Amino acid sequence: MHFSANAALPSPPLRPSRPSPLGSPPRTASRPSGAASGPLPSAGAPSGGSPPTTASQSSTRSPPAPDCWNGLRERSDSPLAMVINTHHHGDHVGGNGVFARHTDRLVAHANVPELMRAGAEDGAADEKTYPTETFQDTWSEPLGDETITLRYRGPAHTGGDAIVVFENANIVHVGDLVFNRAYPFIDVGGGADSQGWIDSLETIHGALDDDTIVIHGHGNPDFGVTGGREDLLVVRDFLSALNEYVTQQRQAGASLDEMKQTKVLDGFEAFNFDWALSLADCIEAVYREQTAR
């Protein structure tokens, strides 16, 4: 598996984003086997047989984070080497304060600290635990028998999405670039770009092989949070269909409220389940993108 080095990419505008609606996801959302208890903790990456232990993401928020830490302790008594935040949303960085008691290395893309501050509620910015190390395009480090590489492909789900590659294991954690058969959160205020998201998914898909295990940020309980590279193309196809729908509706003179009356896009019926987000949320996000250009 190979990832080509990314050229320098301009940073997206950092505007206050509305809080992620996934801070308290519905209980029907799935979690990976062995993950911390509580509603939909972020999908975790493997802890290999060789010390030290690495947690790929902070837990959903501080209540489940101790459970996640205890789960890691049951697997290994090796020290925690680092925590990697795939992006700035609270359901992915909310446990930083817990894990920071066990490691001083919290790694994320360079835009994440500012996005965390911009998205904080009034007076809450100083209460957050921020990344201690950041990167712009690529970051890589050996860890035991593994090499972990982080890539930034440009604005997509947010303006600071890191892709975590476990090179030797052929495992890739794509964070919230994949909501597996679930309506995604397109954080326009947090630097999202749905067209850039489409491009990123195609690039990542081309860099993986059919044996790569892909860990998703969230998943429909019928499909789970692990899969293969084909799952990236499902999200790509949904985002493409969504953009096409909004474009066609705007050209036909439909208002945003009229557009949002549509409950499902053809071919994506599986996305309709008991979930924190709806098609209407996605339509509004892409409408905001298109009308801001």
C-alpha positions in Angstrom: 0.0 0.0 0.0 1.4 3.4 -0.9 0.4 7.0 -0.3 1.9 9.7 -2.5 3.1 12.7 -0.7 0.7 15.6 -0.7 1.5 19.0 -2.2 1.2 22.0 0.1 -2.5 22.8 0.4 -4.0 26.1 1.4 -5.6 26.2 4.8 -9.4 26.6 4.7 -11.1 29.6 6.3 -11.6 28.9 9.9 -15.1 30.0 11.0 -17.1 29.1 14.1 -18.8 25.8 13.4 -22.0 24.6 15.0 -21.4 21.8 17.5 -21.2 18.4 15.9 -24.6 16.7 16.2 -22.8 13.5 16.9 -21.9 14.4 20.5 -24.7 12.2 21.7 -25.5 9.8 18.8 -28.5 7.5 18.8 -28.0 4.2 20.6 -28.6 2.3 17.5 -25.3 3.4 16.0 -22.6 0.7 16.0 -19.3 0.5 17.7 -16.3 -1.6 17.0 -15.7 -4.8 18.8 -13.9 -4.2 22.1 -14.5 -0.4 22.0 -15.3 1.6 25.1 -18.9 1.4 26.3 -21.3 4.3 25.7 -23.0 5.7 22.6 -20.8 5.4 19.5 -17.3 6.0 20.7 -14.9 6.8 17.8 -13.6 3.7 16.0 -10.3 2.7 17.6 -7.2 1.6 15.8 -5.4 -1.6 16.6 -2.9 -1.9 19.4 -0.3 -4.2 18.0 1.5 -6.9 20.0 4.6 -4.7 20.4 4.7 -2.0 23.0 4.1 0.9 23.4 0.4 1.1 23.0 -1.1 3.7 20.7 -4.7 5.0 20.8 -5.6 6.4 17.4 -8.4 8.7 18.6 -9.6 10.3 21.8 -12.8 8.7 23.0 -16.3 10.1 22.2 -16.2 12.5 25.2 -14.9 12.3 28.7 -17.4 9.9 30.3 -16.5 6.9 28.0 -12.8 7.8 27.9 -11.9 6.1 31.2 -13.7 3.0 30.0 -11.6 3.1 26.8 -8.4 3.5 28.9 -9.4 0.6 31.1 -10.0 -1.5 28.0 -6.5 -0.7 26.8 -5.1 -1.7 30.1 -6.8 -5.0 29.8 -5.0 -5.6 26.5 -1.6 -4.3 27.5 0.3 -2.8 30.4 2.6 -1.0 27.9 2.8 2.8 28.2 0.5 4.9 26.0 2.8 6.4 23.3 0.4 9.0 21.9 -3.2 9.9 21.0 -4.0 10.9 17.4 -7.1 13.1 16.8 -8.5 12.6 13.3 -10.2 16.0 13.5 -11.6 18.6 15.9 -15.2 17.5 16.7 -16.0 16.9 20.3 -16.9 13.2 19.7 -13.3 12.7 18.6 -11.3 15.0 21.0 -13.6 15.0 24.1 -11.5 12.4 25.8 -8.1 14.2 25.4 -8.1 15.3 29.0 -8.3 11.8 30.2 -5.6 10.4 27.9 -3.4 13.4 28.6 -2.9 11.9 32.1 -1.1 9.0 30.5 0.8 10.7 27.6 2.0 14.1 26.7 1.7 13.5 23.0 -1.6 14.4 21.3 -1.2 14.6 17.6 -3.5 16.2 15.0 -3.5 18.3 11.8 -2.3 21.9 12.2 -5.8 23.3 11.8 -7.3 21.3 14.6 -6.4 23.5 17.6 -7.9 26.6 16.0 -11.0 24.7 14.9 -11.4 23.5 18.4 -11.3 27.0 19.8 -13.6 28.4 17.1 -16.1 25.6 17.8 -16.1 26.0 21.5 -19.1 27.3 23.3 -18.7 30.7 25.1 -16.1 30.4 27.9 -15.3 26.7 27.1 -12.2 27.1 25.0 -9.9 27.2 28.0 -11.4 24.0 29.3 -10.4 21.9 26.3 -7.3 19.7 26.0 -5.5 20.6 22.8 -3.1 18.7 20.6 0.5 19.1 21.6 1.9 18.2 18.2 0.6 19.1 14.8 1.5 18.5 11.1 0.7 20.2 7.8 0.7 17.5 5.1 2.4 14.3 6.3 3.6 12.9 9.6 5.3 9.5 10.1 6.8 7.7 13.0 7.9 4.1 13.8 6.3 2.5 16.8 7.5 -0.9 17.8 7.1 -3.2 14.7 4.7 -0.7 13.1 5.0 2.6 11.2 2.2 5.1 11.6 1.7 7.7 8.9 -0.7 10.6 9.0 -1.9 12.3 5.8 -3.9 15.5 5.2 -5.8 15.6 1.8 -7.3 19.0 2.1 -10.7 20.2 3.3 -13.3 17.4 3.3 -15.5 16.5 6.3 -13.7 19.5 8.1 -10.7 21.6 7.5 -8.4 19.3 9.4 -9.1 15.6 8.7 -6.1 13.3 9.3 -6.0 9.9 7.7 -4.1 7.4 9.9 -2.2 4.6 8.1 -0.8 1.6 9.9 1.7 0.8 7.1 2.8 -2.8 8.0 -0.7 -4.0 9.1 -2.3 -2.5 6.0 -5.0 -0.8 8.1 -6.2 2.7 7.5 -8.3 4.8 9.9 -10.2 7.4 7.8 -11.9 9.1 10.7 -15.2 10.8 9.7 -14.3 10.8 6.0 -16.5 7.7 6.0 -19.9 7.6 7.7 -20.7 4.0 6.6 -24.1 4.0 5.1 -25.2 6.9 7.3 -25.9 10.6 6.5 -22.6 12.5 7.1 -22.0 15.7 8.9 -20.7 18.2 6.4 -19.3 20.9 8.7 -19.3 23.9 6.4 -18.5 26.3 9.2 -15.6 24.1 10.2 -13.9 24.2 6.8 -15.7 21.3 5.1 -15.7 21.0 1.3 -17.9 18.3 -0.1 -16.2 18.4 -3.5 -12.8 18.1 -1.8 -14.3 15.3 0.2 -15.2 13.5 -3.0 -11.6 14.0 -4.4 -10.1 12.8 -1.1 -12.1 9.6 -1.1 -11.1 8.8 -4.7 -7.4 9.5 -3.9 -7.5 7.3 -0.8 -9.4 4.5 -2.5 -6.7 4.4 -5.3 -3.9 4.2 -2.7 -5.4 1.1 -0.9 -5.8 -2.4 -2.1 -8.5 -5.0 -1.7 -6.9 -6.4 1.4 -6.8 -3.1 3.3 -8.9 -2.9 6.4 -10.6 0.5 6.6 -11.8 1.8 10.0 -14.6 4.3 9.7 -15.5 7.2 12.0 -19.2 6.2 12.3 -21.4 3.5 10.8 -24.9 2.2 10.3 -25.4 -0.7 12.7 -26.2 -3.0 9.8 -22.9 -2.2 8.1 -20.5 -1.5 11.0 -17.4 0.7 11.4 -14.9 -1.5 9.7 -14.8 -2.5 6.0 -12.8 -2.2 2.9 -11.9 0.5 0.4 -15.2 0.0 -1.5 -16.9 1.8 1.4 -15.1 5.0 0.5 -16.8 5.0 -2.9 -20.3 4.6 -1.4 -19.7 7.9 0.5 -18.2 9.5 -2.7 -21.3 8.4 -4.7 -23.6 9.8 -2.1 -21.8 13.2 -1.9 -21.8 13.3 -5.7 -25.5 12.5 -5.9 -26.2 15.1 -3.2 -24.4 17.9 -5.1 -26.1 17.0 -8.3 -29.5 17.0 -6.6 -28.9 20.5 -5.0 -27.6 21.9 -8.3 -30.6 20.6 -10.3 -33.1 21.9 -7.7 -31.5 25.3 -7.6 -31.5 25.5 -11.4 -35.2 24.6 -11.3 -35.9 27.5 -8.9 -36.7 25.4 -5.8 -36.2 27.0 -2.4 -34.1 25.3 0.3 -37.2 24.4 2.2 -38.6 22.7 -0.9 -35.4 20.8 -1.4 -35.4 19.6 2.1 -38.8 17.9 1.7 -37.0 15.0 -0.1 -36.5 12.2 2.4 -34.1 9.9 0.5 -31.9 9.9 -2.7 -32.3 7.0 -5.0 -29.8 4.3 -4.3 -29.1 5.4 -0.8 -32.1 4.0 1.1 -29.8 2.3 3.6 -28.8 5.8 4.9 -32.3 6.2 6.4 -32.2 4.7 9.9 -32.4 6.0 13.5 -29.5 8.5 13.3 -28.6 11.9 14.5 -28.5 13.4 11.0 -30.9 13.5 8.1 -30.8 14.0 4.4 -32.2 17.5 5.0 -29.1 18.4 7.0 -26.9 17.3 4.1 -29.0 19.2 1.6 -28.7 22.4 3.7 -24.9 22.0 4.0 -24.4 21.6 0.3 -26.8 24.4 -0.4 -24.8 26.7 1.9 -21.6 25.6 0.1 -23.0 26.3 -3.4 -24.6 29.6 -2.6 -21.4 30.9 -0.9 -19.3 30.5 -4.0 
